[in-house]
Amino acid sequence: MRNADLRALLFKPTKCPQQCRHNSAVVTRRLALLRAHGLPRKIPYTHRYQLTTKGRHIVTALLAACDADVQQLTQMAA
């Protein structure tokens, strides 16, 4: 994934250069926070990032939690 790929998913397209720059800065800060937790790693000599094994486990758990229904969760807990 790249900063530009994430911007396309998170923000509406805009032609304003100031807004594009702001959106890029937002994504850069978020990537830095995620990198500090060891979720993505930067691929050397590129502008790309790749999820680590820890990142894949956490993303999988978050996606499963988003898809879960409250009734399903209470049945599993009981």
Buried (B, 14 or more C-beta within 10 A) or exposed (E): EBBEEBBEEEBEEEEEEEEBEEBBEBBEEEBEEBBEEEBBBEEEEEEBBEBBEEBEEBEEEEEEEEEEEEEEEEEEEE
